């Protein structure tokens, strides 16, 4: 028998959630009080929130293609640290979450810098710091089409790629894997005591008052 094809992500079912994003008090506290993110960045990323029947608060993170088409989404549990039994992240069936914030590529000028971060929250911090950025949760999730997209940017737009790898083995491994696709990817060191860029951004904001 022929192999059954997996069902694809039903974007039409979720797209309306991001037409008029809404942030609960819990989501606002997480994004603006805890993470000190720029509200313009939160609007650009079209983050929204919802509460499930167990009264668990979720942040909903949409993944769009370069043309703005919804291709996937990630639900982040905002009550995770309270000992709630629900998973920290949930992905709807068929959701494709590889490169985050692809629409920013359409705004790149020739020769401009693009920062590659690990995961959406580092990307929000990098955008809040005024840089153009995308996020890759893991090199294992990068498809051949994604790799071609990055290599084409380097070749056709002379985009210069930069990265502050997380201060751990997976972070360095991701950097090395990406450098196979982008030989001129620049490595930047995080400040001492910071495990990722989001932490460095937060420390910078706190020290600046």
Secondary structure, 3 states (H helix, E strand, C coil): CCCCCCCCCCHHHHHHHHCCCCCCHHHHHHHHHHCCCCHHHHHHCCCEEEECCCCCEEEEEEEECCCCCEEEEEEEECCHHHCCCCCCEEECCCCCCCEECHHHHHHCCCCCEEEEECCHHHHHHHHHCCCCEEEECCHHHCCHHHHHHHHHHHHHCCCEEEECCCCCHHHHHHHHHHHHHCCCCEECCCCCCCCCHHHHHHHHHHHHC
